[in-house]
Amino acid sequence: MSEPFTVTVLGCSGSYPGPGSPSTGYLLRHGATAVWLDAGAGTFAELQRHVEVADLTAVVLTHAHVDHWADLAQLRTVLRYFRPDLTGLAVYGTAATLDLAAHLVGGTLADAFAWTTITAASHVVTGSLRWSFSLTDHPVETLAVRADTPDGRAFAFSADTGPGWSPVGLGPGIDLFLCEASLDDAHAGVAPHLTGRQAGGGARAAEVGRLVITHVLPGLDGEAHRRDAEAAFGAPVALAATGATYPV
């Protein structure tokens, strides 16, 4: 029997936290592997509802915008001062993310983490998950991610992107696709993000199995974004919610 492969939403608020809604963060679990994907503000507290810090395999950060990595500083505090036995935790992120995070904590992350800088050409293994990446349409170097299990299941996350990127770039056979849908149609093009309609159209072009939209800006009608995505995708679409878990 295959090991369960799940994705739990730790936070999904677009660009900044909303009331009761942390910024971006997800927990991927496959057997004994537990990976924190993006570490936006408020997601570290949610992470600890689901997994012990000691059981984390790695952290993967998609880009340098602070709503996707701010809580890495909180994890460093735990490892540096209270759990030195856990120092050396693997972290994968872009060069710009490393620079900003190190500056935030006073100059170095090496006292807590084993950092590996990644690019769109990188291939990474964390426990039983194999990762590949794709450069998105965003103002800073931003990496959409794909995680594959040994038995052939695949999860993908768009990270942040405008419509100049397609999930087709992550390859075929994506079973579960988590895609940003920050904007409503009235705000299309005002920021380098997708509308629900664009997210659904991209997912359809990539022939993904299931689509969950995420990263909706606080105050916008996420259900309307979901309906737009569903119409473009041509199949049921879910709207991410903090605490929700999706099987892959």
C-alpha positions in Angstrom: 0.0 0.0 0.0 1.3 3.5 -0.9 2.3 5.9 1.9 -0.2 8.7 2.4 1.0 11.9 0.7 -0.8 15.0 2.0 -0.6 18.8 1.8 -1.9 20.8 4.8 -2.6 24.6 4.5 -0.8 26.5 7.3 -1.7 29.9 5.8 -3.0 31.1 2.4 -3.7 34.8 2.7 -2.4 36.7 -0.4 0.5 39.1 0.0 -0.2 39.9 3.7 -2.1 38.2 6.6 -5.8 38.8 7.0 -7.8 38.4 10.2 -7.3 34.9 11.4 -5.5 34.0 8.2 -1.7 33.6 8.2 0.4 34.3 5.1 1.6 31.6 2.8 2.7 28.2 4.1 2.1 24.5 3.6 3.1 21.2 5.2 3.9 18.3 2.9 3.9 14.9 4.4 4.8 11.6 2.8 5.6 8.8 5.2 8.3 10.0 7.6 9.0 13.0 5.4 7.7 16.4 6.6 8.6 19.5 4.6 7.5 23.1 5.4 6.9 24.8 2.0 7.0 28.6 2.4 7.1 30.1 5.9 4.9 33.2 5.8 3.9 35.2 9.0 1.8 33.1 11.3 2.5 29.7 9.7 5.0 28.6 12.3 2.3 28.5 14.9 0.0 26.5 12.6 2.9 24.1 11.7 3.2 23.1 15.3 -0.4 21.9 15.4 0.6 19.2 12.9 4.2 18.3 13.4 7.0 18.6 16.0 9.9 20.8 15.0 12.1 17.8 15.6 10.3 15.9 12.9 10.8 18.4 10.1 12.8 17.0 7.2 13.4 20.4 5.5 12.1 23.8 4.6 11.6 24.9 1.0 11.1 28.7 0.3 9.9 29.8 -3.1 11.1 33.4 -3.2 12.3 36.5 -1.3 9.0 38.3 -0.7 8.6 38.4 3.0 5.1 37.0 3.1 6.7 33.7 2.1 9.5 33.3 4.6 9.1 35.7 7.6 8.6 32.8 10.1 11.9 31.3 9.2 13.3 33.7 11.7 11.1 32.2 14.4 12.3 28.7 13.6 15.9 29.9 13.8 15.2 31.2 17.3 14.0 27.8 18.4 17.0 25.9 16.9 19.6 28.5 17.9 18.6 29.0 21.5 16.3 26.2 22.7 16.9 23.1 20.5 20.6 23.3 19.5 20.4 19.5 18.9 18.3 20.3 15.8 20.7 22.8 14.2 21.7 22.0 10.6 18.1 21.6 9.4 18.1 21.7 5.6 16.7 24.8 4.0 16.3 25.4 0.3 15.7 28.9 -1.1 16.8 31.5 -3.6 19.9 33.6 -3.2 17.9 36.7 -2.6 15.9 35.0 0.1 19.1 34.0 1.9 20.4 37.5 1.8 17.3 39.1 3.2 16.7 36.4 5.9 20.3 36.6 7.0 20.0 40.4 7.3 16.8 40.1 9.3 18.4 37.9 12.0 21.7 39.8 12.2 24.0 38.4 9.6 23.9 34.6 9.4 21.6 31.6 9.2 24.5 29.1 9.5 24.1 28.9 13.3 20.7 27.1 12.7 20.3 25.9 9.1 22.2 24.1 6.4 21.2 26.4 3.5 21.2 25.3 -0.2 20.6 27.9 -2.8 18.2 26.8 -5.5 17.4 28.0 -9.0 15.0 26.9 -11.7 17.6 24.3 -12.8 17.9 22.7 -9.4 16.8 19.2 -8.4 16.5 18.4 -4.7 15.7 15.4 -2.6 14.2 15.8 0.9 13.5 12.4 2.4 11.2 10.5 0.0 10.2 13.6 -2.0 12.0 14.7 -5.2 11.7 18.4 -6.1 12.0 20.3 -9.3 11.4 24.0 -10.0 10.2 26.5 -12.7 10.9 30.2 -12.9 7.6 32.1 -12.6 6.4 35.5 -13.8 7.1 37.7 -10.8 9.3 40.7 -10.0 11.9 38.7 -8.0 13.3 35.3 -8.8 10.4 33.1 -7.9 10.3 29.3 -8.2 7.1 27.2 -8.7 7.7 23.8 -7.3 6.9 20.2 -8.0 7.3 17.3 -5.5 7.2 13.7 -6.7 7.0 10.5 -4.7 8.8 7.3 -5.6 5.4 5.7 -6.7 4.7 8.4 -9.2 2.4 10.9 -7.4 3.1 14.6 -8.0 2.1 17.8 -6.2 2.8 21.3 -7.7 2.6 24.8 -6.3 2.6 27.9 -8.4 4.2 30.2 -5.8 3.5 33.8 -6.9 3.2 34.5 -10.6 1.6 36.6 -13.2 0.0 35.2 -16.4 3.4 35.0 -18.2 4.1 31.6 -16.6 2.3 28.3 -17.1 2.3 25.1 -15.0 3.0 23.2 -18.2 6.6 24.2 -17.3 6.5 21.8 -14.4 5.9 18.8 -16.6 3.0 16.4 -17.1 1.2 14.2 -14.6 0.5 16.7 -11.8 -2.1 15.1 -9.5 -2.7 18.1 -7.2 -2.0 21.7 -8.2 -2.1 24.5 -5.7 -2.3 27.7 -7.7 -2.3 31.3 -6.6 -5.5 33.3 -7.6 -4.8 36.6 -5.8 -6.9 39.0 -7.9 -10.4 39.4 -9.0 -11.2 40.2 -12.7 -11.5 43.9 -11.8 -7.9 44.0 -10.6 -6.4 41.8 -13.3 -3.0 43.2 -14.3 -2.6 45.7 -11.4 -0.1 43.3 -9.7 2.0 40.4 -10.9 -0.5 37.8 -9.8 -3.3 35.7 -11.3 -7.0 35.9 -11.3 -9.1 32.8 -10.6 -10.0 32.6 -14.3 -6.3 32.7 -15.2 -5.4 30.0 -12.6 -8.1 27.7 -13.9 -7.1 28.2 -17.5 -3.5 27.4 -16.7 -4.4 24.3 -14.8 -6.6 23.1 -17.7 -3.7 23.7 -20.2 -1.4 21.6 -17.9 -4.0 18.8 -17.6 -3.6 18.6 -13.8 -5.8 16.2 -11.9 -7.2 18.5 -9.2 -6.9 22.2 -8.6 -6.9 24.2 -5.3 -6.7 28.0 -5.6 -4.9 30.0 -2.9 -3.3 33.3 -2.0 -6.5 35.3 -2.4 -6.0 38.9 -1.1 -7.7 39.7 2.2 -11.1 41.4 1.7 -11.8 39.8 -1.7 -14.4 37.2 -2.4 -12.5 33.9 -2.5 -15.6 32.0 -3.4 -16.0 34.2 -6.5 -12.4 33.4 -7.4 -13.1 29.7 -7.0 -16.2 29.9 -9.3 -14.1 31.7 -11.9 -11.4 29.1 -11.7 -13.8 26.3 -11.9 -15.4 27.7 -15.0 -12.0 28.0 -16.7 -10.8 24.6 -15.4 -13.9 22.7 -16.4 -14.0 20.6 -13.3 -14.5 21.2 -9.5 -12.1 23.5 -7.8 -11.4 24.0 -4.1 -10.6 27.2 -2.3 -7.7 26.7 0.2 -8.4 27.3 3.9 -6.1 27.3 6.8 -6.1 23.8 8.4 -7.4 22.0 5.4 -5.6 18.9 4.3 -5.6 17.6 0.7 -4.4 14.1 -0.4 -2.2 13.8 -3.4 
